[in-house]
Amino acid sequence: MFGLVVGLMALFPFGAALSISLVSFLMALKSIWLGLKVLAVSFVIEQIVESVIAPRLLGEFTGLNPVLVLVSLLVGAQLGGFLGLILAVPIASFIKVLFMLFELTPEYDEIPVEEVKLINPKIV
């Protein structure tokens, strides 16, 4: 039951931390040491998920390096607050695609007209 509540609250910003704190408090009502153990274990798991697993998953989905995902989140949060945090990874992915597009786009001065006609006969 507690796992379901934590999972649902994880959909909201800071929901996972709030629900973990609530579960730890409820466990501490039964036994203070049990509450502290639950808090410590859940804190370690949450840090692993947020610092290691989530950036790798986002990196695979967007094609960004996990370090770049973390840096874009930090920059987005610093520049735009909560909205910047939400838009940081899509904007970073867009910028990466633009760089790839400009990197792959050949210079038109260097392409002979015959090759352009072969690529797209409607041109020229």
C-alpha positions, -999 to +999 in steps of 0.1 A: +000+000+000+028+024+009+046+016-024+015+024-044+011+058-026+048+067-031+045+056-068+014+078-074+029+107-055+061+104-076+041+118-106+040+152-089+071+174-082+084+167-047+056+142-043+079+112-038+099+130-011+067+141+007+052+106+006+085+090+018+086+114+047+050+106+055+056+068+054+087+072+075+067+092+101+040+066+102+066+039+107+082+060+134+050+060+153+053+023+157+091+023+163+115+052+160+143+029+146+120+013+120+110+048+109+147+059+106+156+027+087+127+033+063+138+069+058+174+060+052+167+032+027+141+052+008+165+082+007+193+061-008+170+045-033+155+078-043+190+093-048+200+064-070+169+066-091+171+104-096+208+107-101+216+076-121+186+058-136+164+087-146+192+106-165+201+074-184+165+068-194+160+104-205+193+102-223+182+071-242+149+086-251+163+119-263+197+108-275+215+131-249+244+121-227+231+116-191+256+142-179+241+166-204+206+158-191+217+167-155+234+199-167+204+210-187+181+203-157+204+224-135+206+253-160+169+251-167+160+253-131+184+282-125+171+302-155+134+294-155+126+279-122+099+252-123+090+259-159+127+258-169+130+225-152+102+210-172+114+224-205+152+219-200+155+184-215+133+191-246+152+223-253+185+206-249+174+178-272+162+204-298+196+222-296+214+189-301+193+182-332+201+216-346+238+211-341+236+177-358+216+193-387+241+220-392+270+195-389+255+172-415+244+200-439+270+203-466+282+237-478+263+246-510+294+262-524+312+229-525+285+208-541+286+206-578+253+214-595+252+179-611+251+163-577+223+186-566+203+176-597+208+140-589+196+144-553+165+165-562+157+169-599+133+197-592+161+220-581+177+242-608 
